[in-house]
Amino acid sequence: MTNYPVMFTFQDVVSGNGFLSGVTMSGRALMCKESDGNWWVYGIHPGGMAHFGASAMEAFANFRASYKTVLFDIAEEASNFDAYMTEVERFYSESGDGEEARWEAAAKAFREGKVVAEEPFSKLPRQSPESRPCGVKIDRLDKVESNRFSPKQNVADTFELPKAA
């Protein structure tokens, strides 16, 4: 069973109780085909999240949809923007026991050429994990000082594998 260490970026606009927020998250996940025949995506950042699908891309799409649902659920329960921001940051920082070490080991195997990516992973772009740190940014969009929005603020979803050091 090959573990695929993936890096991704998601950007979402989320309406809450009296606020509009923008959430940009650069995260990591581990993907693998399990003995049940399904592909699984295990969140590293954010942790505590996993989803499956019949194919790797279906599993990742389900993971993405589940992540967005979590953001919406947090917004529904948060009484204000500060409560929302605190809870999203807590959610992002959750981690499973040993999951980050498992991701690092899988990334090292790829970077050292011990694992060759199969499709669909062989077609993914590569990026250095050191140049792409994990993080979450939560902005309050309804209180932007300039009140000017620009397409330059858009961040496309990305999905990448680590490249050789």
C-alpha positions, -999 to +999 in steps of 0.1 A: +000+000+000+015+033-011+009+064+010+006+096-012+015+128+008-005+156-008-005+193-003-035+214-011-049+249-009-086+257-005-103+291-004-139+296+007-163+324+015-184+316+044-214+335+058-220+335+095-241+351+121-236+388+113-203+384+093-188+373+060-155+355+062-128+344+038-109+312+047-078+303+029-061+271+040-029+254+029-030+219+042-017+184+039-033+150+037-023+114+032-040+094+005-039+056+001-059+027-012-070+006+017-078-031+019-115-023+016-108-013-020-116+024-013-093+053-016-090+072+017-079+108+024-066+114+060-063+150+070-030+161+085-037+198+085-066+199+092-064+167+112-092+147+126-108+144+092-110+115+068-130+106+038-131+079+011-142+073-025-140+046-051-112+065-069-084+088-056-101+118-071-135+109-058-120+105-023-103+139-026-135+156-038-154+141-009-127+153+015-130+188+000-168+188+003-166+175+039-141+203+048-164+229+034-193+214+054-173+217+086-167+254+079-204+260+073-213+241+105-188+261+125-203+293+111-238+282+120-228+277+156-205+307+161-222+337+177-198+362+160-167+364+138-142+361+167-159+329+179-159+316+143-122+324+138-112+307+171-131+276+162-117+274+126-082+278+140-089+250+166-103+227+139-073+234+116-048+226+144-063+192+153-041+163+145-042+125+148-016+106+167+014+100+145-003+112+114+021+141+107+051+117+111+034+093+087+030+122+062+067+132+066+078+095+061+057+093+029+070+126+016+106+115+023+101+083+003+088+103-026+116+129-024+143+102-023+128+084-053+119+053-033+083+056-045+072+063-080+038+080-083+011+061-103-018+077-120-035+100-112-007+112-089+019+110-116+003+140-133+001+162-103+024+192-100+053+190-075+063+216-050+087+217-022+070+213+012+095+238+027+083+265+002+047+257+009+041+258+047+008+248+062-015+275+075-049+290+077-059+326+072-094+338+082-104+373+070-135+392+078-147+403+044-176+425+054-152+448+073-124+452+048-110+487+053-107+496+016-140+478+008-124+470-025-122+435-037-100+423-065-096+391-086-059+392-073-073+380-040-087+348-054-068+315-047-075+285-068-078+251-052-045+233-056-035+196-052+002+187-053+029+161-043+062+170-027+091+173-051+127+162-047+148+183-023 
